[in-house]
Amino acid sequence: FVVVFQAYEKRFPTCPEIPVFLGSEILHESRSDDGAIHIIERSCKLNVDAPRLLKKARVEYVFFIQKNTVNWKERTLRIEAHNETFANRVVVLETCSYSVHPENEEWTCFEQSASLDIKSFFGFESTVEKIAMKQYTSNIKRGKEVIEHYLKELISQGITFIPRWTPPPACGQKEEQVPAVGGAAAALPLESGAAGSTKEQSGSSCPEAEAVSPDADKLDADYIERYLGHLTPMQESCLIRLRQWLQETHKGKIPKDEHILRFLRARDFNIDKAREMLCQSLSWRKQYQVDCILQSWRPPALLDEYYTGGWHYQDKDGRPLYILRLGQMDTKGLVKALGEESLLRHVLSINEEGQKRCEENTNVFGRPITSWTCLVDLEGLNMRHLWRPGVKALLRIIEVVEDNYPETLGRLLIVRAPRVFPVLWTLVSPFINENTRQKFLIYSGNNYQGAGGLVDYVDKDVIPDFLGGDCMCTVPEGGLVPKSLYQTEEETENSDHIRLWTETIYHSASVLKGAPHEIVVEILEGESVITWDFDILKGDVVFSLFHSKRAPETSHKEAPSPSPSAAEDNTQLIDRTWVLGVDYSRVESPLVCREGESIQGSHVTRWPGFYVLQWKMHSPVPSSGTSLPRVDDVLASLQVSSQKCKLIYYYEVLASKDFRGSMSSLESCNSGFSQLSGATTSSSQSQSSSHLSR
């Protein structure tokens, strides 16, 4: 029933599948206190197939009033419609109902009836009756086809089940909370492993949430309202499905529901696009150890003095408020003195701190706070800020933030915008997502003062003193960075490539069509353990492990060793003249690894010799679904072949006596997305001589 209802709702506000239905608008909407009954009244605009008759009556279109009442408790939908046009001459009443079949809950029953009462119509009563009967008959058939069309569309998106609504549970003497439509009474863990896996509860991001329930296809209604905000049944279903997919492919690294929800909202709840975006972001966080940034990153003294940004209370909606005096910031001086990497690290730490403050405010205010507000003061902005390397650095930072922190900016207030601002906006705006751009409010001159200005969004006693308020603001005033602190030309060249953390334990590699990536491990004695951990960033690959008594040779460079490097490469070691089964043998069955999967495994060696870890392309790489231009494409005309898979990997060789279970020795296991998840999960599948987990 819930799936059928979602298919029906797709008809509004317009429905191309029904040509006579030109559009609708909501006149009234209400819900019962417990959320069980939802009523919507719409005005519907129709184009009836009787042009001469309507022209004679001087009417271009026909309007109907439609009232839809959905009862989630009884699982019924009642639709009542009557004509508004010609209501004093013709009365058309139509009633439709959807309900659950009494003997089979998987079936939805549909009933439709109508009455037509023609009082008088300019002498065309019989003609109107024929037109009405014709329209009604065709609408019955077309209505069924439209529902089937939208049901197939939902199925094509993978939506075949949406949780059933259940009433909120009574909590002692407390009043019942109003649930989100489609909520459920059974609680759901924020992070849970697959069936049969062991789970450790190391903390919870939502301490007031209900206890964990094994029912993984429902969310607790109170939990939704308290931590996620209003979700439709469709949105709740998307969240559950995406999280279940993550549990199957990213064991031990499942982010919180709030984080997953941001990516779904950024992609308008398109599961495939949200999954691709989230998967890339999780791999990025893992590769560059972003979870540790709040503990490991200490901004240089130069940033403390000259970076004109800082947190400052919250806005009227409870969102954390960040103030940036961009006009007073010497962006050119900061880039020349610190380089892009330090600035990027600092911006990432601000975003991580913002997420942390949102969680704190959620607990303080008792409602979901999932984004923050940024107040940007542009007084002092001039052509110096349009320095090309500085703009380039800004665009790179915007790209990283857009890709990895979607839907975290609730509102951007730009005040005292000077004449040069449109130039900067023209350069920057194409790289900002459309949803984000709609959150921008720009004030020139002193327009931010008074009604309609800052006071509409920020309490008067919080407005900073430099903007005419009474609140002392501790944000640095900035100023020009002394040229004596600029990096030398040699230092600038060495820091030209942004790597974030050069000490990352992960390597990057490309897998080309017909050109696999291979690494060799020499084992001097048997009973050693080779462990690996890799994420597939792009494309599908096949992972294999081979053994040879002969040392593979490569003409272009030596085989890589486990050293702190993230440089992307492609290395082939197995000679094309070698014969499988003669020159080398396969010791692990080929494993097909899909895009977005995280693979961990180990192999206990039986013989000394050379072991080759190989990744080769499995199938053509699907094209990227991103809607924004990449900075490198625009600024550097960087051409990337579509026939390429990408991955990051780490491997290690251990003596068998040092090995303590699947992946327990891997440093990568410490990456549990500490800032994003409240619990971690580990899972392993034993084989005859190896351990493997996805």
Phi, psi and omega in degrees: 000316183295323178294317178298320179297318179295324176296319178296319182295339180292349179287346186245149003279343176229158182220100179299338182288343178242094186303326183286343181271105188270344180154173180206161173219146182281127178265324183204143179215137180209158177226151174287167184300324181269002178078005184285330183243130181232123183241130176231130177245126184237154169256121185250134183256123184239150175247101186275144182281068176205062188298316183294317182297315181290326179296323179296325180273003179060041178235128181272317181227165178248135181246135176240150172257125182239131179242119180252128178236112178255130179247102184292330181291314180274348184056061177226151173230120179245129182242123179238129182225144174215154183283142175260325177284138181058028185298335180275351181245323182229135177242114178247122178238129180228139179228130176232150178216140172245135180208162180280135179299133185296337184251346182216109184291346179279353181253145175241127180270146179229131177230144182217135177212158181206157176226147181231124180234108181261112180277305176197143180211066174055028181086003182252031185302313182294324179295316179299321180297317179295317179298316182297317180296320179296314180297317184295316180298315181291326180292325178300311181294316183292324180300318178295318180296322181294315178300315179298322179299312182286332174295317178296325178295319177296317181296321179296335177272003179085010182263101178241353179213134175231132184304144179281144178290140172225150183292153179293145181287149176280133182245087179061235180262003181287151178288150179291141179275149178283118183277160171286148180301131180088004178292175181217155184280331182288133180282156181230135178293146177291324177227130177213148181272178177286168181300133177093347181276155177273148184226137175245128177269103184257016181138165181224138178285343181235084187298338183264004182290160180290167180295159184291139178239143179287348180283105189266012180244020178220156174237143179292134184297319179295320179298318179299311183294325186283323189240339185246333184089180184298128175231135172284162177305323178297315182293320178298319179297319179298318180298314181296316182294319180292321179293320178297322177297318178296321179298327181281332187247340184232055184299135178090355185222046183270118179287168179292160180301322180300322181288316178299320182297326178300318181288325176295316179294324180295335180246027176051039177060029169276111187303312184296315181292319179295320180296317179297315182294316181293320180299315178298321182291318179297320177295321177297316179298320181291315183297320186255012173052046183294333181299335184267002191296322182291335178270326188263333186273122174238109184299141176301156180303329180299320179291319179302328185268323189247351177273113190269060178215152178182162180281145187210088177056220179212167180273187184293337180270003180088002178286139173303140183251123177248130181252131179231114178268072187298325181296334180267359184268133176272081183297321179297314180296319180294319179295318181289329183273328186245334185087165183293325186297316180296319178296320179294317177302317182295318179295321178296320178296325177295317179293321177295319178295323178299317178296320179296317179294326177298317179297318179297316180292328175301317179289325182289313186269349177073022177213161184295123171241104188247001181213167179236168179251139179242127178252114184250121177260119184259010178298127182101353179295131181214188184296338178299328180286348179267014176305125191304311178300328178291318177296320178299316178297320179298318180294321178297317180296317178301318182297316180296316181293317180298322183285332191241349178228055182291152175055030175260343177266112181278323182201141176239115180258115180253120183242156178054047179288122180276182183293333183283348184300317180304329178294312179296320181296322179298323181286323190269322190302326180298340183264004180253131181304145182301320178299323180288319181299328181290348180267002182274133172236120188245128179239128175260155179057227181257021183294345181285347182273147177083189182299140182086355180256218184299327184297343177284340186239337182232134177302143185302324182282001178251345181298129184298154181297325182287353175250017177093004179271181182259357186269127176288130183249132184268007179295131180304148181275350176078223185116176182284133176285127179303135181296339178294343180266358180295149175289152176287167181298322180293319178295322179295318180296321181293332182255020185292325182268125180281117178240356184065274180248105181289346180269013180301142182277353185266144172260152171253145180213152174249142176242115184260163178293119182081003181224085180290165174256131185225145173228150184245141177234123179269126179249121184273335179216152183292176178064028169268167181236122174264123178245150179215157179209118180214154177240136177269112183274328184208131176083178177248136181231163174247125180258133179221159176231127183239160176232141177214146174278341179269147178278121176297149180237147176227137186274334187269332177191165179287158177294144182291153176240160182291086178234158182293093180209143179237016182292135182280138181206175174217120184234133176244131185241323182287119182295142182295340181275349180291146180248127179295129182097345178245299181275335179204161183227156179269129181247352174226137178296145179301138180240119178280122183245121184274157178304130179095350182279151177244120187245131172231143180193175180207158180220128176271117185286147179254332184227154170293169178132206185243124179252131183247120173270125186234135171240123177231157184294138180262320182204166178303144183280129175293148180290150182291146181260013184291145182259355183253147176290144177277145182297315182297326179297320185279314187275328186241000181051045183284121180259123180243129180292138179284341180272060182210133172257152180231145178208160170240144185213160175216141177219161184205147177248128182234150169288146185301330180289340180269355185271126184235072177085168185299116171067007183292339182268348184289133177297331182294339179294343176287347179276090182249020182052057186302328181276347186247338184233149180262351179210152179240156184229143175235145182214140179217151179233113185282141173239185185299318181224017183211165176236138182217136175217144174260000000 
